[in-house]
């Protein structure tokens, strides 16, 4: 039954609700104060972060400007140009200086850049404004020149009222003497003011002020949000100590709440700008800063009032609920009592056993349905009857009536049960075996007021017990007649039970066996194994794996057995013993010994053959490998047993091997021969040639796989070497073919180009600048010159270009090219030059080095989209034999490396494979000839060098040129005057050329230069002409390749007659007549076709003056 309500609950309610109400009010007040402090902290933190951000941004901006100035101070070429200007002012130098200033202005957006002398006079102004009209400039210039470092001027405006700006003075020195300075002028409204005035989030009143101290005032440097155009105009006296700006310049750093320049209440943060006289003030109106807090505070007060109201309502509701519960519990108490009585009755009627309840006199008061079914009595009929009449029981064996258990309970006052073999005689005479018990029911005084008799029908239980006995008998006959031995022992190992097969196996009598343990039957050498099996398997999981050991018979003989042991448990699942099935395996062991002998013979045979032999099951797991297999792959004897065959196959070859194995399963024939790479123990791979066969069972089903493999690594290496040599031979033959083609083309094509170029040049000399034909003649001249360049590139690729190598330093050659290279690649691409120190000299034609640099830089430029970077580097290196073994065509030795790298789009494998092929290009039509890199390759190989390329798509490319180190010293090259055209003094020149047009042009050109010209169309004609000519000949100009006799042979014949005769060879292709591998023989004068009048005049004069 439920307990009635506790009156004290009302008092406890009042005690609990009053403190809760006070807690809400006190907590609300604390929360209000806490939120107010949090809001203030957030505002201060935000303003502090913004002030620091602005201070850092201004500091970085100042550092970038001083960095620009320092960079200009270090530009030697610029300083040199300025020094030249101050020494001898010239418009060309001014133009170059302004070009450099324009590049700097475009990159860093300066308002103007000035060049001043040490006295501050403006010499060059980028925008034409050449007056510096503020007082701070002179002091900044003096400080910069004295300290030799960049110096800022003050933020200022000129007297003409221009926009506020600030300048950086970069002092310039030459030979430790001051030259002057470059002034970098920045418009504050374009860069500095927007940086200060921007605010990270939208705000109605927030702003950042940049101020500095100006005597007894604070000067506002930037335009103010609430006072436009006030930069450098608003000054406030330092006596206004309550203003954040005044606080900042007088040394205060941190947060303050004060009035601003508008006399508005603000929250402000003041910070100094490092490295400058400036201070930052970040501020916001208090009305805006705490607007959110005003809303939140009203919300907190409303929540406190609502919480207090809720507590009051809860108290009233609790009082009403407790009053209602009093009446509900009174009603429920009576209902529970009635339900308890019905539940007791329902329980007795619903249990599975029969129940009879009597009073203290032994008369029936209740029968449940099961008792009605077993006795044959209905409850209304049995009520009031003596229990002996309703519940009649007798002895099953004698049939005698047995005393009722109720009488015994009433007499003895305790729980009693029926004896075994008791039957119940029902009202209809039916007999059923039963089991029952009776128990007394006592009142509070301990007196028996009734007896409960509980019994159940045992008919099915007895039938089950009989079936169990029959089953035990059947299985006993089975285990006694089984051929496998059975034995059971207790936990101490003593033999408890066994079948005849076990007794026959060991030969002991019954009495002897019951005195033995299983350890007594087992030789001592097996005891440790058996102990481990019992402890690790049987006791832990209830059974053992099948294992082998030996037993000892009564006559002392020992024999092998195979057994499996199981744990015996009692009804409580506690271990009480073990039983085992034992099988004599003497015959099997003998058969295994015979098989082992045959297997040993097979192992000996396979271990003594040179091929690798292995056997795997149908799942591909290795079961056997011979000694050759282990030795070839380097594995330990048993390391591969159980390994998957496919795990030893190179990933690229697994599909091939799997297909071969599948074909073997599906066909009756042997596997086809397969070549693949097999993994060694050290992680490397060895090439093997394998033939496989499928071992089948009697039904023809695959059982095992037999493999016979042979190491063919040496053969594969030979094949690879042969393929490599074949490829090199094909490349050499291709180069030779291209060379022949280039030579043939060069000889005839250059003759025609020489005629075109010469006549075009002569025609240009005869027409005026305004002549309509001049433009057409210029186009003809330029087209012929471009065609000549293509022919020159073909010869360079085929290594047949005529060169004059000298001992040169690559650093000097590259530095002379840098200016031209920068013009080639354009302003959007940065060219970085990283010369190596202590660079060795090389033996090469400097013009060819220029060709290499120009071609590589142009290719790099075309590979860069938009802006990018090209890097040129030099260094010394030494290549050893190990490196050269992995790089075809490389030879060990000492080299100078010229590297050209870019950060462009890179190249894929297809492009890399065809990179140096002539006419191969990835550019669009009319954007390239495809000869640039082919030319580079030919030049490098002609100079006994090598080229290495590394590139990946999206990661740029690097070209490394290796040129052999040369032991000589650099040759001195004399500068020559290219503005004067050398003329003749009537010297006699014999020109021999088999191309009539070239011969005619050469005669005309030389005659115009003041020479007496003799001409011949062939060497034979030349010899006849000399025979008929009586005067001496000063110079022979002869083509190299001519029918019947080449130019060298002709010159030797003529020199025999005129020992002082000078010779100038000319040709579009020399065919190794006067040059070997393109290198001109010592002392030979040569002019390459096609040539122009200036080149011919200079070469003729050089030959005559030798």
Number of C-alpha atoms within 10 A of each C-alpha: 12 9 9 13 15 10 11 8 13 15 10 10 15 13 11 11 15 13 11 15 18 12 13 18 18 13 13 19 14 12 14 19 12 11 15 16 13 13 16 14 12 12 20 20 14 13 25 21 14 21 27 20 13 25 22 14 16 21 15 12 15 17 13 13 22 21 15 17 22 18 12 20 20 12 11 12 10 17 18 13 15 23 19 13 17 15 9 9 13 11 9 10 17 17 12 14 19 19 13 13 24 18 12 16 18 11 9 13 15 19 18 20 25 24 27 22 18 17 11 16 14 19 15 20 19 17 12 10 12 17 12 15 12 13 12 14 21 15 11 20 28 17 17 21 22 11 11 16 16 25 24 23 20 17 17 22 18 14 9 7 8 10 14 21 21 18 26 27 30 28 30 30 17 13 6 7 9 16 20 27 28 26 26 24 21 23 20 22 15 15 14 19 21 13 16 22 18 13 15 6 6 8 12 8 15 22 21 27 24 25 25 21 21 14 9 11 17 23 23 23 23 26 23 19 14 11 11 9 13 15 25 16 11 17 18 17 14 19 11 15 13 14 21 30 30 25 19 24 24 14 12 16 17 17 20 18 17 18 17 19 16 10 9 13 16 24 26 29 29 28 22 22 20 12 9 13 12 20 24 27 29 29 30 24 22 18 14 15 21 17 11 11 18 12 10 16 16 11 12 16 15 12 15 18 13 12 17 16 12 12 16 13 11 12 16 11 11 13 14 10 10 16 13 11 12 15 12 12 16 14 10 12 14 11 12 13 11 10 11 12 10 11 11 10 13 12 10 19 18 12 12 13 16 23 22 27 25 24 21 18 16 20 22 27 19 23 25 22 20 21 25 19 13 21 24 18 19 16 17 11 11 22 18 16 14 16 24 17 14 23 23 17 25 19 16 16 9 9 11 11 15 16 13 19 24 31 17 16 23 21 9 11 17 12 17 17 16 18 12 12 13 24 25 25 20 19 15 9 10 12 18 19 21 21 18 19 17 24 22 23 17 14 9 6 6 8 12 18 14 23 28 20 26 17 21 19 18 15 13 10 12 13 10 12 11 12 12 12 10 12 12 12 11 11 11 12 12 12 16 16 13 13 14 17 23 22 20 22 22 18 13 12 15 18 21 17 15 21 20 17 20 22 17 12 18 20 16 16 11 11 8 11 20 15 11 16 16 19 16 15 17 18 14 11 10 14 15 9 13 17 12 11 18 18 12 13 17 19 16 12 11 15 20 20 12 11 13 17 17 19 21 17 17 14 9 10 9 15 17 16 16 15 19 16 23 20 24 20 13 9 6 6 8 10 15 13 19 24 20 18 17 21 19 19 17 14 10 11 14 11 12 13 12 12 12 13 12 12 13 12 12 12 16 13 11 19 18 11 12 15 20 24 23 22 23 23 19 15 11 17 19 20 17 18 21 22 21 21 23 20 13 16 20 14 15 11 14 12 11 18 16 14 15 16 21 16 13 18 21 18 11 10 15 17 13 13 20 14 10 18 20 11 15 19 20 10 10 12 12 15 20 14 13 16 18 18 21 22 16 17 15 9 9 11 17 18 20 19 18 21 17 22 19 25 17 14 10 7 6 9 11 16 15 20 23 18 18 17 21 18 22 17 15 11 12 14 12 12 12 12 12 12 12 13 13 12 12 14 12 12 12 12 12 13 18 14 13 17 20 16 14 25 22 15 17 25 21 15 18 26 24 18 23 25 24 21 26 23 21 22 17 17 14 19 11 11 13 10 11 8 11 10 13 18 13 13 19 15 12 16 20 14 15 22 19 11 16 22 13 17 22 24 26 27 27 29 29 29 25 27 28 26 22 17 17 19 19 21 20 26 21 11 15 21 13 12 14 17 10 11 18 16 9 13 19 12 11 14 18 15 20 15 16 13 17 16 10 9 18 23 23 23 22 25 18 20 13 20 18 15 17 21 22 20 17 21 23 14 17 27 23 15 19 19 12 10 13 16 17 23 17 21 18 22 19 18 16 14 14 13 12 9 13 14 12 9 12 12 12 19 17 14 13 17 23 25 26 24 21 23 23 27 21 23 18 20 19 12 11 8 13 14 9 13 20 20 17 21 16 17 19 12 13 7 8 6 10 14 14 17 21 28 22 23 27 25 24 24 29 23 19 21 22 15 21 23 18 12 14 14 20 14 12 12 14 20 21 22 19 19 21 27 24 23 21 19 11 13 14 14 11 9 7 6 6 7 8 9 7 9 14 19 17 17 10 13 15 18 23 22 24 29 27 18 17 16 15 24 20 16 18 24 20 16 20 20 16 13 18 15 18 18 19 18 21 22 17 23 23 14 13 22 15 11 15 17 10 9 11 8 8 14 20 18 21 27 25 29 30 29 22 17 11 8 13 18 27 16 13 20 21 14 11 17 15 10 12 14 9 12 18 21 25 23 23 23 25 31 26 26 19 16 16 20 19 13 15 24 20 20 16 9 7 13 19 24 19 18 22 29 21 19 19 15 14 21 17 16 18 24 15 13 19 16 8 8
